Amino acid sequence: MSAERKVIQEQMRRVLLKDYLVQESARAGFGGLEITRTPMGTRVTLICERPGILIGHRGELIKRLTDDIQARFQLDNPQIEVQEERQPSLNAQLMSEKLASTLERGWHFRRAGHSTVRRIMEAGARGCQVILSGKLTGERHRTERFKAGTIKYCGEAVHLWIDKGFYQARLKPGVIGVNVWIMRPTAKLPDEIVVKGVEERPKPVAAEVPSVEEATVPEAEGPSPEVS
């Protein structure tokens, strides 16, 4: 097998594995996935909002999930590690799932979109963008954007500081795609330059002008001279 085919096959396996884990960990709140090759096997790191639901009593559910992954995707000695998401409002995947669930419960798309953007910005994000695409109000397909703060679309800032999430809301008219972009609070943009090693010049201090009372010469103490 050529190297190109191996790369394509490996990427297809990762995409199918992600789709499978998204379905299996829907109740736990799927927040992300990292796959790392180690000398001992394949380490799969799952980020969840409620890891206890995925692990189960005494790790029974996570063991069953590990066996299913090994049988379905032929991974070499898979080891699943579950991490808890400390800030769910800054996780783009979690927020896209929550927004999709809100739409499925019957919320109007404008109300749901603005509410999601406000929640993300209140959590401390530098910027966020929500894109809803599908049959939102009628039979025609349309796209709506909800944006706040700063969002970058190209360059190194996108790869370093933008977190992207995608989920689907299944409604009666059709499927609505939910895209959420979040710029992390620790983002440093290229135009933000800080010069180090330059001492700040002291600010000039204005000369204090004495008041009228302080400017008057005090009278000499002691008895006044007698006039002959």
DOTI-146203 format. One record per atom (N, C-alpha, C, O): x negated, y negated, z; atom name; residue in one letter. Coordinates in steps of 0.001 Angstrom, whole numbers, plus 500000, padded with zeros to 6 digits. Atoms other than C-alpha are relative to their C-alpha. Layout:
<nodes>
X;Y;Z;CA;a
...
</nodes>
This chain:
<nodes>
499156;501197;500000;N;m
500000;500000;500000;CA;m
499121;498753;500000;C;m
498147;498673;500748;O;m
500797;501211;500106;N;s
498673;496576;499056;CA;s
500193;499124;501232;C;s
501123;499305;502018;O;s
499936;500888;498843;N;a
498011;493854;501582;CA;a
501248;499115;499964;C;a
501834;498818;501005;O;a
498801;500831;500112;N;e
500862;491718;500225;CA;e
501248;500744;500457;C;e
502094;500179;501150;O;e
498841;499211;499597;N;r
503383;494507;500702;CA;r
500008;500225;501518;C;r
501072;500244;502138;O;r
500064;499815;498553;N;k
502167;495084;504250;CA;k
500460;498749;500736;C;k
501165;498837;501742;O;k
499580;501246;499368;N;v
502649;491425;505117;CA;v
501503;499813;499897;C;v
502158;499432;500867;O;v
498556;500142;500192;N;i
506146;491369;503629;CA;i
500770;500979;500874;C;i
501794;500626;501458;O;i
499322;498997;499182;N;q
507102;494579;505408;CA;q
499958;499634;501479;C;q
500932;499829;502206;O;q
500115;500393;498597;N;e
505810;493289;508725;CA;e
500918;498829;500326;C;e
501532;498804;501393;O;e
499109;501138;499762;N;q
507720;490022;508393;CA;q
501472;500418;499972;C;q
502272;499919;500763;O;q
498630;499485;500016;N;m
510916;491854;507457;CA;m
500325;500741;501291;C;m
501436;500632;501810;O;m
499773;499295;498740;N;r
510521;494037;510515;CA;r
500197;499023;501154;C;r
501019;499268;502037;O;r
499840;501002;498944;N;r
510143;490970;512727;CA;r
501372;499328;499921;C;r
502008;499089;500947;O;r
498689;500645;500148;N;v
513280;489348;511282;CA;v
501114;500938;500447;C;v
502031;500517;501152;O;v
498978;499039;499585;N;l
515347;492514;511744;CA;l
499967;500241;501506;C;l
501011;500410;502136;O;l
500121;499828;498555;N;l
513998;492942;515266;CA;l
500601;498817;500747;C;l
501257;499000;501772;O;l
499428;501183;499366;N;k
514954;489369;516144;CA;k
501521;500023;499939;C;k
502185;499725;500931;O;k
498542;499928;500115;N;d
518492;489818;514804;CA;d
500578;501040;500954;C;d
501628;500817;501556;O;d
499515;498957;499093;N;y
518880;493023;516801;CA;y
499959;499545;501457;C;y
500896;499788;502217;O;y
500124;500456;498604;N;l
517616;491447;520037;CA;l
500961;498851;500297;C;l
501426;498715;501429;O;l
499011;501067;499779;N;v
519871;488404;519554;CA;v
501364;500593;500329;C;v
502067;500082;501201;O;v
498717;499361;499717;N;q
522896;490706;519479;CA;q
499995;500703;501351;C;q
500987;500649;502078;O;q
500040;499233;498763;N;e
521752;492830;522409;CA;e
499916;499103;501237;C;e
500407;499472;502304;O;e
500181;500890;498840;N;s
520872;489881;524669;CA;s
500914;498789;499931;C;s
500585;497737;500480;O;s
499089;501145;500122;N;a
523839;487655;523812;CA;a
500567;499607;501363;C;a
500694;498417;501651;O;a
499439;500301;498681;N;r
525308;487930;527331;CA;r
498968;499363;500923;C;r
499319;498580;501805;O;r
501061;500548;499151;N;a
521950;487078;528904;CA;a
499528;498637;499555;C;a
498782;497983;500284;O;a
500436;501296;500505;N;g
521457;483964;526770;CA;g
498629;500086;499347;C;g
497612;499800;499979;O;g
501268;499843;500721;N;f
518796;484603;524127;CA;f
499392;498636;499718;C;f
500030;497770;499119;O;f
500663;501284;500162;N;g
516272;481772;524125;CA;g
498759;500004;499142;C;g
498198;498940;498880;O;g
501198;499957;500831;N;g
513385;482971;521990;CA;g
499351;501364;500059;C;g
499679;502192;500909;O;g
500661;498705;500132;N;l
511143;485850;520995;CA;l
498565;499791;499556;C;l
498288;498981;498672;O;l
501412;500022;500383;N;e
507386;486357;520789;CA;e
499508;501439;499883;C;e
499680;502236;500805;O;e
500522;498659;500246;N;i
505759;489468;519289;CA;i
498488;499907;499878;C;i
497972;499156;499050;O;i
501466;500044;499961;N;t
502074;490091;520026;CA;t
499452;501411;499899;C;t
499907;502318;500597;O;t
500692;498720;500120;N;r
499860;492958;518937;CA;r
498853;500055;501001;C;r
498026;499144;501048;O;r
501050;499800;499006;N;t
497606;494264;521725;CA;t
499359;501363;499769;C;t
499942;502201;499081;O;t
500605;498666;500142;N;p
495168;497206;521913;CA;p
500844;501120;500603;C;p
500729;502275;500195;O;p
499152;498997;499364;N;m
497715;498984;524133;CA;m
501301;500240;499245;C;m
501996;501215;499529;O;m
498751;499836;500725;N;g
500616;498527;521698;CA;g
500543;498657;499552;C;g
499783;497745;499228;O;g
499311;501218;500428;N;t
503166;495851;520806;CA;t
500727;499407;501202;C;t
501550;500071;501831;O;t
499354;500671;498874;N;r
504229;493337;523445;CA;r
501060;499058;499459;C;r
500770;498181;498645;O;r
498859;500817;500404;N;v
507653;491764;522954;CA;v
500434;499178;501211;C;v
500827;499731;502238;O;v
499629;500907;498922;N;t
508385;488723;525115;CA;t
501344;499374;499679;C;t
501500;498693;498666;O;t
498658;500537;500168;N;l
512039;487796;525500;CA;l
500205;498855;500989;C;l
499912;498993;502176;O;l
499678;501146;499151;N;i
513064;484387;526849;CA;i
501522;499942;500117;C;i
502225;499810;499115;O;i
498561;499946;499758;N;c
516524;484482;528436;CA;c
500376;499017;501094;C;c
499558;498644;501934;O;c
499480;500880;498956;N;e
518663;482217;530542;CA;e
500345;500786;501261;C;e
500162;500285;502371;O;e
499642;499140;498862;N;r
519861;485086;532785;CA;r
499315;501348;499806;C;r
499935;502279;499293;O;r
500736;498748;500258;N;p
517181;487810;532730;CA;p
500527;501202;500766;C;p
500320;502339;500340;O;p
499491;498865;499225;N;g
518896;489921;535395;CA;g
501005;500830;499233;C;g
501063;502047;499411;O;g
499025;499263;500800;N;i
521675;490852;532973;CA;i
499309;500912;498996;C;i
499799;502006;498716;O;i
500715;499208;501003;N;l
519152;492125;530429;CA;l
499188;501126;500638;C;l
499052;502201;500054;O;l
500832;498976;499344;N;i
516977;494035;532903;CA;i
500867;501126;500556;C;i
500542;502301;500391;O;i
499118;498993;499434;N;g
519820;495813;534680;CA;g
499528;500499;501355;C;g
498503;500058;501874;O;g
500323;499445;498687;N;h
519786;497788;537908;CA;h
498792;500913;499899;C;h
498814;501926;499199;O;h
501257;499243;499978;N;r
516255;499079;538547;CA;r
499396;500150;498605;C;r
498695;501124;498332;O;r
500609;499996;501327;N;g
515314;498271;534946;CA;g
500556;501032;499049;C;g
499879;501406;498091;O;g
499442;498970;500877;N;e
517657;500812;533354;CA;e
500289;499457;498603;C;e
499996;500114;497605;O;e
499634;500555;501305;N;l
518885;498520;530583;CA;l
498769;499663;499166;C;l
498762;499886;497955;O;l
501193;500368;500754;N;i
515430;497285;529627;CA;i
499259;501246;499495;C;i
498643;501207;498430;O;i
500604;498745;500466;N;k
514141;500886;529409;CA;k
500749;500551;498794;C;k
500140;501028;497835;O;k
499201;499530;501127;N;r
517028;501836;527135;CA;r
499751;499136;498759;C;r
499676;499645;497641;O;r
500277;500892;501124;N;l
516378;498774;524982;CA;l
498630;500281;499394;C;l
498470;500210;498175;O;l
501341;499670;500501;N;t
512691;499698;524697;CA;t
500019;501257;499151;C;t
499378;501313;498102;O;t
499904;498756;500785;N;d
513543;503214;523516;CA;d
500705;499759;498666;C;d
500311;500318;497643;O;d
499288;500288;501257;N;d
516003;501852;520938;CA;d
499109;499261;499009;C;d
499137;499542;497811;O;d
500904;500747;500893;N;i
513417;499417;519558;CA;i
498958;500928;499388;C;i
498661;500828;498197;O;i
501014;499085;500509;N;q
510805;502161;519240;CA;q
500588;500955;498953;C;q
499907;501309;497990;O;q
499388;499071;500948;N;a
513243;504456;517422;CA;a
500450;499294;498719;C;a
500343;499863;497633;O;a
499463;500710;501156;N;r
514731;501808;515101;CA;r
498908;499393;499121;C;r
498972;499476;497895;O;r
500972;500803;500746;N;f
511658;499784;514113;CA;f
498604;500595;499974;C;f
497687;499971;499440;O;f
501291;499294;500029;N;q
508781;502270;514618;CA;q
498847;499113;500504;C;q
497801;499023;499861;O;q
501070;500791;499405;N;l
506755;499956;516841;CA;l
499085;500888;500824;C;l
499519;501893;501387;O;l
500989;499222;499266;N;d
503577;501242;518466;CA;d
500064;499649;501488;C;d
499649;498563;501893;O;d
499952;500162;498546;N;n
504207;501646;522213;CA;n
500537;498610;500387;C;n
499794;497812;500958;O;n
499474;501340;499685;N;p
506532;498613;522619;CA;p
500138;499787;501503;C;p
500532;500689;502242;O;p
499873;500412;498597;N;q
506471;496797;525952;CA;q
500762;498672;500023;C;q
500292;497665;499494;O;q
499136;501174;499971;N;i
509272;494312;526621;CA;i
499792;499255;501317;C;i
499889;499837;502398;O;i
500156;500878;498840;N;e
508628;491424;528990;CA;e
501079;498913;499930;C;e
501236;498249;498905;O;e
498891;500950;499947;N;v
511548;489218;530059;CA;v
499590;498810;500849;C;v
499145;498972;501985;O;v
500305;501242;499292;N;q
510985;485584;531060;CA;q
501259;499152;500105;C;q
502106;499149;499213;O;q
498846;500865;499773;N;e
513496;483156;532502;CA;e
499714;498607;499462;C;e
498627;498065;499663;O;e
500107;501364;500517;N;e
514081;479825;530764;CA;e
500351;499026;501116;C;e
501486;498997;501591;O;e
499799;500921;498889;N;r
513643;477125;533410;CA;r
500809;498778;499601;C;r
501532;498218;500426;O;r
499286;501182;500485;N;q
515054;474304;531282;CA;q
500838;500394;498786;C;q
500413;500176;497651;O;q
499178;499555;501142;N;p
517877;475708;529141;CA;p
500465;498860;499115;C;p
500711;499075;497929;O;p
499540;501124;500816;N;s
518932;472228;527980;CA;s
498950;499532;499008;C;s
499270;498766;498098;O;s
501063;500366;500924;N;l
515560;471835;526213;CA;l
499599;501161;499093;C;l
498599;501075;498379;O;l
500244;498852;500868;N;n
515682;475217;524463;CA;n
500977;499922;498826;C;n
502191;500000;499013;O;n
499150;500211;501168;N;a
516973;474774;520916;CA;a
500863;501216;499690;C;a
502021;501064;499300;O;a
499224;498802;500287;N;q
518067;478393;520485;CA;q
501176;500146;500962;C;q
502287;500478;500548;O;q
498928;499914;499015;N;l
520065;478376;523715;CA;l
501083;498958;499740;C;l
502274;499252;499844;O;l
499013;501050;500238;N;m
521715;475062;522876;CA;m
500810;500268;498737;C;m
501990;499920;498682;O;m
499227;499652;501192;N;s
522691;476289;519407;CA;s
501026;501084;500308;C;s
502136;501051;499777;O;s
499044;498970;499612;N;e
524312;479372;520961;CA;e
501144;499405;500820;C;e
502304;499765;500621;O;e
498956;500633;499194;N;k
526179;477243;523500;CA;k
500931;499156;499136;C;k
502143;499149;499350;O;k
499171;500812;500881;N;l
527381;474880;520787;CA;l
500907;500875;499138;C;l
502075;500546;498930;O;l
499174;499082;500776;N;a
528578;477787;518646;CA;a
501128;500586;500840;C;a
502255;500728;500367;O;a
498955;499490;499106;N;s
530440;479220;521624;CA;s
501054;498946;500282;C;s
502238;499265;500387;O;s
499036;501087;499778;N;t
532038;475824;522251;CA;t
500934;499834;498803;C;t
502133;499614;498974;O;t
499167;500104;501200;N;l
533257;475658;518648;CA;l
500987;501166;499907;C;l
502134;500988;499499;O;l
499108;498841;500040;N;e
534679;479170;518897;CA;e
501122;499908;501022;C;e
502166;500539;500855;O;e
498947;500180;498996;N;r
536650;478117;521982;CA;r
501023;498944;499599;C;r
502011;498736;500304;O;r
499004;500919;500510;N;g
538440;475474;519944;CA;g
499680;498531;500126;C;g
500549;497702;499857;O;g
500361;501412;499900;N;w
536548;472227;520568;CA;w
499902;499402;498597;C;w
499554;500087;497635;O;w
500214;500715;501253;N;h
536551;469626;517819;CA;h
498505;499853;499765;C;h
497739;499646;500706;O;h
501433;499952;500275;N;f
533207;469636;516039;CA;f
499302;498691;500375;C;f
498143;498708;500789;O;f
500642;501264;499626;N;r
532565;465920;516646;CA;r
499796;499912;501513;C;r
498733;499504;501981;O;r
500124;500032;498546;N;r
533236;466177;520349;CA;r
498913;500955;500474;C;r
498120;500604;501347;O;r
501013;499021;499609;N;a
531092;469310;520650;CA;a
498601;499535;499623;C;a
497663;499701;500403;O;a
501318;500463;500423;N;g
528221;467793;518646;CA;g
499473;498868;500851;C;g
498314;498896;501264;O;g
500446;501118;499171;N;h
528087;464528;520603;CA;h
499715;500459;501433;C;h
498768;499978;502055;O;h
500235;499504;498644;N;s
528360;466390;523910;CA;s
498666;500739;500099;C;s
497947;500598;501089;O;s
501271;499273;499995;N;t
525423;468650;522983;CA;t
498818;499042;499921;C;t
497831;499213;500636;O;t
501087;500983;500119;N;v
523245;465705;521924;CA;v
499813;499242;501304;C;v
498680;499023;501735;O;v
500105;500727;498736;N;r
524032;463822;525118;CA;r
499374;500867;501094;C;r
498575;500375;501891;O;r
500573;499105;498986;N;r
523186;466845;527269;CA;r
498501;500194;499790;C;r
497736;500224;500754;O;r
501427;499809;500281;N;i
519843;467358;525529;CA;i
499208;498753;500363;C;i
498135;498859;500957;O;i
500717;501239;499708;N;m
518838;463699;525842;CA;m
499955;499726;501492;C;m
498963;499187;501981;O;m
500016;500184;498552;N;e
519818;463595;529521;CA;e
499001;500927;500686;C;e
498552;500643;501796;O;e
500992;499084;499436;N;a
517476;466550;530114;CA;a
498573;499486;499840;C;a
497649;500060;500416;O;a
501324;500588;500140;N;g
514525;464371;529039;CA;g
499354;500152;498640;C;g
498182;499809;498484;O;g
500591;499834;501328;N;a
514009;465191;525359;CA;a
499734;498643;499350;C;a
500447;497672;499605;O;a
500316;501239;500718;N;r
512400;462542;523156;CA;r
500923;499778;498809;C;r
501091;498649;498349;O;r
499076;500119;501117;N;g
514833;463259;520359;CA;g
500655;501332;499728;C;g
500126;502378;500105;O;g
499308;498771;500357;N;c
517336;465792;519075;CA;c
500874;499738;498781;C;c
501267;498606;498496;O;c
499148;500068;501183;N;q
519350;466547;515968;CA;q
500831;501269;499926;C;q
500305;502375;500058;O;q
499073;498881;500135;N;v
522402;468774;515548;CA;v
500609;499931;498606;C;v
501125;498887;498207;O;v
499456;499922;501348;N;i
523499;469888;512060;CA;i
501038;501113;499979;C;i
500732;502267;500280;O;i
498906;499036;500148;N;l
526859;471610;511532;CA;l
500370;500069;498523;C;l
500608;499039;497894;O;l
499693;499841;501419;N;s
527586;473035;508085;CA;s
500975;501152;499831;C;s
500794;502235;500389;O;s
498983;498985;500240;N;g
530627;474939;506883;CA;g
501353;499340;499793;C;g
501431;498144;499512;O;g
498637;500507;500117;N;k
534393;474541;506697;CA;k
500417;499401;501347;C;k
501037;500066;502177;O;k
499755;500638;498708;N;l
534700;472041;509527;CA;l
501451;499567;500157;C;l
502053;499792;501206;O;l
498634;500514;499887;N;t
538080;470480;508773;CA;t
500938;500537;498927;C;t
502142;500621;499169;O;t
499146;499549;501100;N;g
539375;471830;505443;CA;g
499378;501162;499259;C;g
498530;501878;499792;O;g
500500;498903;500818;N;e
538682;474267;502655;CA;e
498651;499700;499369;C;e
497947;500610;498930;O;e
501268;500375;500624;N;r
535706;472322;501356;CA;r
498871;500085;501024;C;r
499037;499768;502202;O;r
501192;499945;499159;N;h
532232;472901;502722;CA;h
499439;498598;500191;C;h
499384;497812;499245;O;h
500592;501305;499722;N;r
530661;469883;504414;CA;r
498954;500148;501090;C;r
498890;501165;501781;O;r
501082;500007;499020;N;t
527711;468983;506625;CA;t
500087;498731;500829;C;t
500257;497635;500298;O;t
499975;501133;499076;N;e
527702;466746;509689;CA;e
498739;500029;500854;C;e
498288;501083;501301;O;e
501212;500137;499200;N;r
524663;465422;511560;CA;r
500289;499138;501224;C;r
501039;498163;501162;O;r
499937;500770;498764;N;f
524403;464174;515124;CA;f
498563;499851;500496;C;f
497878;500842;500749;O;f
501415;500247;499723;N;k
521109;462542;516031;CA;k
499847;498947;501082;C;k
500653;498023;501192;O;k
500352;500988;498977;N;a
519559;460656;518932;CA;a
498500;500086;500241;C;a
497913;501165;500154;O;a
501430;500023;499726;N;g
516004;459574;519751;CA;g
499165;500107;498744;C;g
499575;499658;497673;O;g
500976;499897;501084;N;t
513013;460385;517544;CA;t
499903;501435;499511;C;t
499754;502358;500310;O;t
500129;498679;500611;N;i
512872;463331;515130;CA;i
499059;499874;498799;C;i
499196;498963;497983;O;i
500917;499953;501136;N;k
510053;464185;512697;CA;k
500377;501167;499084;C;k
500790;502229;499549;O;k
499600;499003;500984;N;y
510680;466130;509483;CA;y
498823;500635;499273;C;y
499017;501619;498560;O;y
501146;499439;500695;N;c
507155;466804;508212;CA;c
498739;499679;500794;C;c
498756;498871;501723;O;c
501278;500274;499353;N;g
503539;466851;509270;CA;g
499733;500913;501186;C;g
500491;501839;501476;O;g
500425;499178;498868;N;e
501756;468294;512254;CA;e
500942;499892;501185;C;e
501072;500838;501963;O;e
499092;500182;498864;N;a
504267;466858;514722;CA;a
501142;501003;499983;C;a
501624;501404;501042;O;a
498898;499038;500080;N;v
506957;469238;513428;CA;v
499573;501356;500556;C;v
500332;502000;501280;O;v
500478;498687;499560;N;h
504841;472338;514086;CA;h
499643;500005;501486;C;h
499740;501046;502137;O;h
500455;500029;498617;N;l
503623;471186;517490;CA;l
501102;499666;500993;C;l
501149;500247;502078;O;l
499103;500567;499002;N;w
506509;469363;519132;CA;w
501480;500216;499723;C;w
502302;499874;500573;O;w
498588;499809;500319;N;i
509777;470318;517391;CA;i
500383;501459;500253;C;i
499746;502376;499735;O;i
499451;498672;499735;N;d
511749;473306;518706;CA;d
501300;500145;499216;C;d
502188;499300;499324;O;d
498845;499812;500870;N;k
514320;474709;516263;CA;k
500779;501240;500416;C;k
500202;502258;500798;O;k
499122;498877;499689;N;g
517298;476964;516908;CA;g
501144;500071;499000;C;g
501596;499053;498476;O;g
498906;499795;500953;N;f
519995;478464;514699;CA;f
500924;501095;500519;C;f
500483;502114;501051;O;f
498995;498999;499631;N;y
523237;480312;515412;CA;y
501225;499790;499118;C;y
501352;498759;498457;O;y
498799;500063;500828;N;q
526557;481011;513695;CA;q
501239;500049;500877;C;q
501351;500878;501780;O;q
498696;500006;499334;N;a
530027;480147;514951;CA;a
501018;500607;499044;C;a
501229;500099;497943;O;a
499040;499284;500846;N;r
532627;482549;513573;CA;r
501417;499539;500338;C;r
501970;499896;501378;O;r
498653;500528;499835;N;l
535964;480762;513176;CA;l
500932;500608;498947;C;l
500483;501319;498048;O;l
499032;499461;500952;N;k
539147;481627;511290;CA;k
499780;499474;498584;C;k
499853;500262;497641;O;k
500249;500472;501375;N;p
538410;479327;508302;CA;p
498729;500553;499385;C;p
498633;500656;498162;O;p
501262;499495;500525;N;g
534903;480743;507979;CA;g
498894;499863;501042;C;g
499147;499579;502213;O;g
501173;500061;499123;N;v
531407;480754;509443;CA;v
499397;498607;499936;C;v
499242;498038;498855;O;v
500629;501314;499912;N;i
529831;477494;510637;CA;i
498563;500191;500491;C;i
498331;500792;501540;O;i
501396;499938;499596;N;g
526051;477237;510771;CA;g
499650;498870;500949;C;g
499999;497714;500708;O;g
500365;500969;498956;N;v
524647;475475;513842;CA;v
498483;499936;500078;C;v
497832;500906;500463;O;v
501443;500245;499902;N;n
521131;474023;513651;CA;n
499745;498951;501079;C;n
500405;497911;501108;O;n
500361;500931;498931;N;v
519565;472314;516678;CA;v
498495;499796;499964;C;v
497728;500758;500002;O;v
501408;500381;499940;N;w
516238;470476;516628;CA;w
499795;499162;501254;C;w
500576;498255;501541;O;w
500299;500732;498767;N;i
514681;469216;519857;CA;i
498523;499619;499997;C;i
497655;500468;499793;O;i
501372;500446;499805;N;m
511555;467116;520274;CA;m
499697;500015;501499;C;m
500386;499376;502294;O;m
500303;499771;498589;N;r
509922;468088;523543;CA;r
499630;498691;500714;C;r
499150;497750;500081;O;r
500353;501226;499251;N;p
509424;465498;526326;CA;p
498505;499692;499990;C;p
498116;498532;500121;O;p
501454;500205;499980;N;t
505628;466016;526182;CA;t
499427;499684;498627;C;t
498208;499705;498458;O;t
500473;500231;501368;N;a
505419;465179;522465;CA;a
499147;498734;499924;C;a
499474;497710;500523;O;a
500882;501140;500256;N;k
502581;462867;521381;CA;k
499940;499786;498492;C;k
499383;500603;497759;O;k
499928;500278;501428;N;l
503159;461293;518003;CA;l
498683;499416;499490;C;l
497926;498842;500272;O;l
501280;500496;500533;N;p
500274;460349;515660;CA;p
499818;498498;500137;C;p
498684;498025;500220;O;p
500147;501448;499920;N;d
501039;456633;515903;CA;d
499859;499493;501427;C;d
499729;498288;501642;O;d
500176;500387;498604;N;e
500746;456629;519694;CA;e
498529;500178;500371;C;e
498081;501295;500631;O;e
501450;499972;499800;N;i
497081;455736;520289;CA;i
499666;499356;501343;C;i
500137;498265;501665;O;i
500478;500521;498726;N;v
495448;455271;523672;CA;v
498476;499924;499935;C;v
497818;500944;499731;O;v
501447;500208;500046;N;v
491914;453802;523730;CA;v
499434;500241;501397;C;v
499819;499577;502360;O;v
500590;499664;498711;N;k
489842;455334;526510;CA;k
498654;499287;500167;C;k
497964;499007;499187;O;k
501291;500592;499683;N;g
486850;453744;528228;CA;g
499942;498499;499860;C;g
498872;497916;500036;O;g
499975;501453;500125;N;v
487907;450149;527657;CA;v
500632;499431;501266;C;v
501793;499692;501579;O;v
499498;500574;498763;N;e
488227;448209;530888;CA;e
500962;498858;499685;C;e
500753;498067;498766;O;e
499039;501068;500175;N;e
491188;445951;531181;CA;e
499431;498683;500536;C;e
498870;498631;501631;O;e
500486;501298;499563;N;r
490285;442308;531380;CA;r
500863;499462;501128;C;r
502089;499576;501090;O;r
499181;500553;498911;N;p
491322;440628;534606;CA;p
500822;498825;499523;C;p
500351;497982;498759;O;p
499109;501090;500387;N;k
494242;438322;534194;CA;k
499574;498708;500690;C;k
499233;498734;501873;O;k
500377;501269;499366;N;p
493448;434641;534816;CA;p
501004;499619;501089;C;p
502221;499712;500923;O;p
499171;500380;498864;N;v
494706;433450;538156;CA;v
500199;498491;499965;C;v
499227;497738;499918;O;v
499709;501429;500028;N;a
496409;430080;538115;CA;a
499590;499355;501320;C;a
499817;499907;502396;O;a
500433;500710;498793;N;a
494949;427525;540533;CA;a
501221;499560;500793;C;a
502196;499041;500249;O;a
498888;500358;499151;N;e
497191;426955;543483;CA;e
499974;498495;500280;C;e
498966;497954;500734;O;e
499886;501441;499761;N;v
498373;423361;543730;CA;v
500571;499792;501389;C;v
501652;500302;501684;O;v
499472;500202;498646;N;p
498787;422221;547330;CA;p
501299;499214;499964;C;p
501506;498330;499132;O;p
498726;500692;499907;N;s
502198;421092;548300;CA;s
499809;498613;500594;C;s
498711;498248;501014;O;s
500075;501365;499488;N;v
503005;417579;549435;CA;v
499667;499994;501482;C;v
498882;499162;501936;O;v
500271;499950;498573;N;e
502978;418527;553091;CA;e
498560;500353;500285;C;e
497943;499804;501198;O;e
501395;499618;499778;N;e
499579;420231;552774;CA;e
499050;498903;499553;C;e
497945;498793;500082;O;e
500895;501041;500515;N;a
498153;417264;550828;CA;a
499892;498806;500936;C;a
498899;498084;500850;O;a
500061;501142;499080;N;t
498937;414671;553571;CA;t
498907;500220;501022;C;t
498706;501325;501525;O;t
501102;499919;499034;N;v
496035;413881;555855;CA;v
500588;499998;501397;C;v
501378;499108;501710;O;v
499440;499978;498639;N;p
496845;414833;559450;CA;p
499457;498841;500823;C;p
498313;498416;500658;O;p
500424;501092;499120;N;e
496728;412084;562043;CA;e
499012;500500;501038;C;e
499054;501651;501474;O;e
501021;499639;498991;N;a
493809;412016;564478;CA;a
500670;500213;501343;C;a
501565;499464;501735;O;a
499442;499693;498708;N;e
494600;413549;567799;CA;e
499385;499071;501074;C;e
498326;498479;500868;O;e
500505;500845;498888;N;g
494139;411673;571076;CA;g
500816;498735;500137;C;g
501634;498433;499268;O;g
499234;501235;499765;N;p
495517;408419;572530;CA;p
499617;498916;499019;C;p
498457;498783;498628;O;p
500250;501086;500938;N;s
495865;405492;570230;CA;s
499233;498898;500685;C;s
499448;498708;501882;O;s
500786;501078;499342;N;p
493421;402554;570914;CA;p
500878;498852;500448;C;p
501842;498479;499778;O;p
499237;501116;499482;N;e
494704;399735;573040;CA;e
499601;498705;499286;C;e
498439;498483;498948;O;e
500262;501272;500676;N;v
495062;396324;571436;CA;v
499869;498926;501048;C;v
500764;498762;501877;O;v
500236;501038;498992;N;s
493592;393467;573475;CA;s
500729;498725;499616;C;s
500656;497731;500338;O;s
</nodes>
